[in-house]
Amino acid sequence: KIAPDNIGVIAQRIVDTKVTSSEELESVIGLIMKKALTEPHYCETYADLVFKLKSEMPEFPSESGGKPVTFKSTLLNVTQNEFDQLSRDSLDFTEEEKEGKDKEELDFLRKKRKDRCLANMKFIGHLFLRSLLTARIIGQIIQELAMCGDADKIPAEHILECICELLNSIGYTLDTEHAGGPTIEQVYGRLSDLQQLKDKKGKGVYPRRIQFMIRDVIETRAAGWQKKSFKAAAKTKEEIRQAQCDQRTQKTDGSEVVILGQRPIWMIATAGGGKSGPGLKLDDGSWQGVPSKSRR
């Protein structure tokens, strides 16, 4: 089972399988993606695994004679395909899908579908924090989800939850990126408008739960992305030991103050410190913009 302490061992086992084709490479990455989406608590760990494999896996000639098929390009294709399958309009089911299922089962499947959407956003965010996706790509993703280019349309509730999940995962780093600042400003303006949007009867278009979620992410940015957190992320034994020794951020109620959306500490240290790691080389990758074809 994957854990922060055994990433190196698992990565070496994957390398030792001797991937011999681009199809096998895609299968390996697809399995990692599947595990990350079904185990969101370990999203950061799976992202670290991906980062470690990037320089270890072989590349293969392209059938079209173009650029070689690399681990990075295949990862981006798999990630883009998963994003493309994100349910945009509703989490409801078709009559055919509902057939033979009771309300309790449908509610469970609906929650499972939403959890996968949120896990997808979280994983995409951690790929960005590890320089596997660029600020430009992330900006396109958030802008499309928020429908910034079409003010007459409004996103579904679960899409707004996805946006908030992504912003909470990457906010600080995206905000400090040169290419990310304008995106943040546009998206936050859009979120503020959506939070206050009312129907013809003067009632909020979105339920209070969504309004509070949007307000929370807006206030978090205003606070410098600092937030009290009770949620535990997967940590190595050394990180747990250091956290127990560090009294500066620990609270008596078991919470800690964290900065949401920082790059991993090991990346900042490697780059020589700084807000989001100056000197980090961001690979622009091969994501051809956010696909605009029809969604499910």
C-alpha positions in Angstrom: 0.0 0.0 0.0 1.3 3.4 -0.9 2.5 5.8 1.8 4.8 8.9 1.8 7.6 6.8 3.3 7.6 4.1 0.5 7.3 6.2 -2.6 10.8 5.4 -3.7 10.3 1.6 -3.3 7.0 1.7 -5.3 8.6 3.8 -8.0 11.5 1.5 -8.4 9.2 -1.5 -8.6 7.2 0.2 -11.4 10.5 1.0 -13.2 11.6 -2.6 -12.8 8.6 -3.8 -14.7 10.3 -2.6 -17.8 7.6 -0.8 -19.7 8.1 -1.6 -23.4 5.5 0.4 -25.3 3.5 3.6 -25.2 0.4 1.5 -24.6 1.9 0.0 -21.5 3.1 3.4 -20.3 -0.5 4.7 -20.7 -1.8 1.7 -18.7 0.6 2.4 -15.8 -0.3 6.1 -15.7 -4.0 5.2 -15.9 -3.7 2.9 -12.9 -2.0 5.6 -10.9 -4.7 8.1 -11.8 -7.4 5.6 -10.9 -5.8 5.0 -7.5 -5.4 8.7 -6.8 -9.1 9.4 -7.6 -10.3 6.5 -5.4 -7.9 7.4 -2.5 -8.1 11.2 -2.4 -6.4 11.2 1.0 -3.2 10.1 -0.8 -3.5 12.5 -3.8 -0.3 14.3 -2.7 1.5 11.0 -2.4 0.4 9.8 -5.8 1.5 13.1 -7.3 4.9 12.7 -5.7 5.1 9.2 -7.2 4.3 10.7 -10.6 7.0 13.3 -10.2 9.5 10.6 -9.3 8.6 8.4 -12.2 8.8 11.3 -14.7 12.6 11.1 -15.1 12.8 7.3 -14.7 10.4 6.0 -17.4 11.4 5.4 -21.0 10.1 7.3 -24.0 8.8 5.8 -27.3 8.7 6.9 -30.9 5.4 8.5 -32.0 3.4 6.5 -34.6 2.8 9.8 -36.5 6.5 10.6 -36.6 6.2 13.6 -34.3 7.6 14.2 -30.9 8.5 11.1 -28.8 5.8 9.7 -26.4 7.1 10.5 -23.0 5.9 9.9 -19.5 5.0 13.6 -19.1 3.1 13.8 -22.4 1.1 10.6 -21.6 0.4 11.8 -18.1 -1.1 15.0 -19.5 -3.2 13.2 -22.1 -4.6 10.9 -19.4 -5.3 13.8 -17.1 -6.9 15.8 -19.9 -9.2 12.8 -20.8 -10.3 12.5 -17.2 -11.0 16.2 -17.1 -12.9 15.9 -20.3 -15.2 13.3 -18.7 -16.1 15.6 -15.8 -19.9 15.9 -15.5 -20.6 19.6 -16.2 -24.4 20.0 -16.1 -25.6 17.6 -13.4 -24.8 14.7 -11.2 -28.2 13.2 -11.9 -28.7 9.9 -13.8 -30.5 9.1 -17.0 -33.7 7.0 -16.8 -31.7 4.0 -18.1 -29.1 4.5 -15.3 -31.8 4.8 -12.7 -33.5 1.5 -13.7 -33.6 -1.1 -10.9 -32.0 1.2 -8.3 -33.7 2.7 -5.2 -33.2 6.2 -3.9 -30.5 5.2 -1.3 -28.4 3.5 -4.0 -28.8 6.5 -6.4 -27.7 8.9 -3.6 -24.7 6.7 -2.9 -23.7 6.6 -6.6 -24.3 10.4 -6.9 -22.0 11.1 -4.0 -19.4 8.7 -5.5 -19.6 10.6 -8.8 -19.1 14.0 -7.0 -16.3 12.6 -4.9 -14.5 11.6 -8.1 -14.9 15.1 -9.5 -13.4 16.6 -6.4 -10.6 14.1 -6.2 -9.8 14.9 -9.9 -9.5 18.6 -9.0 -7.3 17.8 -6.0 -5.0 15.6 -8.1 -4.7 18.2 -10.9 -3.8 20.8 -8.3 -1.0 18.7 -6.9 0.3 18.0 -10.4 0.5 21.8 -10.8 2.3 22.2 -7.5 4.9 19.7 -8.7 5.4 21.7 -12.0 3.8 19.0 -14.1 1.0 21.4 -15.2 1.6 25.1 -15.9 -0.2 28.1 -14.5 -1.6 28.7 -18.1 -3.2 25.3 -18.2 -4.6 25.6 -14.7 -6.0 29.0 -15.6 -7.8 27.6 -18.6 -9.3 24.8 -16.4 -10.6 27.2 -13.7 -11.9 29.7 -16.2 -13.8 27.1 -18.2 -15.3 25.6 -15.1 -16.4 29.0 -13.8 -17.7 29.9 -17.3 -15.9 33.2 -17.2 -16.3 33.5 -21.0 -20.1 33.3 -20.8 -21.7 35.3 -18.0 -25.2 34.3 -19.1 -24.5 30.7 -18.0 -23.9 29.5 -14.5 -22.0 26.5 -13.3 -23.7 23.6 -11.5 -23.3 23.4 -7.8 -20.8 20.5 -7.8 -18.6 22.5 -10.4 -18.4 25.4 -7.9 -17.3 22.9 -5.3 -14.6 21.6 -7.7 -13.4 25.2 -8.3 -13.2 25.8 -4.5 -11.4 22.5 -4.1 -8.8 23.4 -6.7 -8.3 26.9 -5.4 -7.8 25.6 -1.9 -5.2 23.1 -3.3 -3.1 25.6 -5.3 -4.2 29.1 -4.3 -1.0 30.5 -2.8 1.3 29.2 -5.5 -1.0 30.2 -8.4 -1.5 33.7 -6.8 2.3 34.2 -6.7 2.9 32.9 -10.3 3.2 35.7 -12.9 0.8 34.0 -15.2 -1.6 33.1 -12.4 -2.4 36.4 -10.9 -4.7 37.7 -13.6 -6.5 34.4 -13.7 -7.1 34.5 -9.9 -8.5 38.1 -10.2 -10.9 37.1 -13.0 -12.1 33.9 -11.3 -12.6 35.6 -7.9 -14.6 38.3 -9.6 -16.7 35.7 -11.2 -17.1 33.7 -7.9 -18.2 36.9 -6.1 -20.8 37.6 -8.7 -22.1 34.0 -8.5 -22.3 34.1 -4.7 -24.6 37.1 -4.9 -26.6 36.0 -7.9 -30.4 36.0 -7.3 -33.4 34.8 -9.2 -36.4 36.8 -10.2 -37.9 36.4 -6.8 -34.9 37.8 -5.1 -33.8 34.4 -3.8 -30.2 33.3 -4.1 -29.6 31.0 -7.1 -27.2 28.9 -5.1 -28.0 27.3 -1.7 -26.3 28.8 1.4 -23.9 25.9 1.6 -22.4 26.9 -1.7 -22.5 30.6 -0.9 -20.6 30.0 2.3 -18.1 27.8 0.5 -17.4 30.6 -2.0 -17.2 33.2 0.7 -14.7 31.0 2.6 -12.3 30.7 -0.3 -12.5 34.5 -1.0 -11.8 35.2 2.7 -8.9 32.7 2.7 -7.2 34.5 -0.1 -7.7 37.8 1.7 -6.0 36.3 4.7 -2.9 35.4 2.7 -4.1 31.8 2.1 -3.6 31.1 5.8 -6.3 28.9 7.3 -6.9 26.8 10.4 -7.0 23.2 9.4 -8.2 20.0 11.2 -7.8 17.8 8.1 -4.8 15.5 8.2 -2.8 14.8 5.1 -0.7 11.8 4.5 2.7 12.4 6.1 6.1 10.7 6.4 7.2 9.6 9.9 9.8 12.5 9.8 7.1 15.0 9.0 5.0 13.8 11.9 8.0 14.1 14.2 8.7 17.6 13.1 5.1 18.6 13.4 5.1 17.4 17.0 8.2 19.5 17.8 6.9 22.6 16.0 4.8 24.6 18.5 4.4 27.7 16.3 1.4 26.5 14.2 -0.1 23.9 16.6 -3.3 24.9 18.4 -4.7 23.4 21.6 -7.8 22.2 19.8 -5.7 19.9 17.6 -5.8 22.2 14.6 -2.9 23.9 12.9 -2.5 27.1 10.8 -1.5 26.2 7.2 -0.9 28.1 4.0 -3.1 26.6 1.4 -1.6 25.8 -2.0 2.1 25.9 -1.3 4.5 23.8 -3.3 5.9 20.7 -1.4 8.6 21.7 1.1 11.1 19.5 -0.7 10.6 21.4 -4.0 11.0 24.8 -2.3 14.2 23.6 -0.6 15.5 22.2 -3.9 14.8 25.5 -5.7 16.5 27.6 -3.0 13.5 28.8 -1.1 11.2 31.7 -1.9 7.4 32.0 -2.2 6.7 29.3 -4.7 10.3 28.2 -5.4 12.2 30.6 -7.6 14.2 28.9 -10.2 11.7 26.1 -10.6 11.5 25.2 -14.3 7.9 24.8 -15.3 7.5 22.4 -18.2 4.8 23.6 -20.5 3.8 20.1 -21.4 1.5 19.0 -24.2 -2.0 19.8 -22.9 -3.6 21.4 -26.0 -5.8 23.8 -24.0 -8.9 22.6 -22.3 -11.0 20.5 -24.6 -14.3 22.1 -25.7 -16.1 19.1 -27.0 -19.4 18.0 -25.5 -19.3 16.8 -21.9 -21.2 14.0 -20.2 
